[in-house]
Amino acid sequence: MHKKTINKSPLAEVFGFPPDNNSTKAKRYRNQKLCPFNNKVPNCTKDKANNPLGVCSINHGDVSVITCPTRFREEWLIIENAAKFAFGSKIKWTSISETKLVDKNGQSAGNLDFVLVAYNDSGELIDFASLEVQGVYISGNLRNPFEAYLKNPSKHFEWPTGYNYPKPDYLSSSRKRLIPQMLFKGGIFQSWKKKQTVALQKSFFETLPSLPTCSKSKADIAWFLYDLVYDKNTNQNILQLVETVYTEFEPALLRVTTPEPGDISNFINVLQNKLDEHLDKNPPDAPSLTDIISS
């Protein structure tokens, strides 16, 4: 279940813990700026390594929205679940992070968050698949409330709503990251007939167009939908897989890249208003009576 509370601040997790968690462990992570979610180094490195923006998730309604992709690495569930889909449960596998992918011409298609690699008893690669991790971009200013909280980390911390209040930007998250990834990196993997997996939060997935689904056996892509579930005993959020959606590549790509058109009459009205405004400022040339008589 989600933590049932009226949120008076955008901060849902700071260095891995809710702001009202004043346990010894939470204080240690805040003081040392540590990341509890398997970052590449012990410390948080989000935004700036020497002055990290240690916010893992933000409050939006009754949902803690994951804004840092590293937050998904808790207990490495995302890797384990993706590998089971790609290879089954009886094959040896490991994962390799941040692997560059290039096209036929040697041009970069971007880095893969993770490549899942299956191998045999001799250590020879026998298969591979991709895992992309989708955090959510934010709009507004998150650093100001974050730094204000660190100066006085009280469980009663509040931050006023209004201009620049941080909130999830799902539209930019899909248009600037998810869709380009599907087009370029996903297109290459599809041409190779290799499985693809995506880890993202359920609230983000629900903002996407409804994707045509298929059976697991026919799927090119498995969408693993996670959520943060509040544990009142530890006063922490726990990452849990809540749903898996299976799709074929081309129908899913077509669906997310094809906008749903609005009513054309609304656009025509906009054009007519702009045309009227333009003509009022720049009336068309028309001969005057004097011009007609003199000619």
Secondary structure, 3 states (H helix, E strand, C coil): CCCCCCCCCCEEEECCECCCCCCHHHHHHHHHCECCCCCCCCECCCCCCCCCCCEEEEEECCEEEECCHHHHHHHHHHHHHHHHHHHCCCCEEEEEEEEEEECCCCCEEEEEEEEEEEECCCCCEEEEEEEEEECCCEECCCHHHHHHHHHCCCCCCCCCCCCCCCEECHHHHHHHHHHHHHHCHHHHHHHCCCCEEEEEEHHHHCCCCCCCCCCHHHCCEEEEEEEEEEECCCCEEEEEEEEEEEECHHHHHHHHHCCCCCCHHHHHHHHHHHHHHHHHHCCCCCCCHHHHHHC
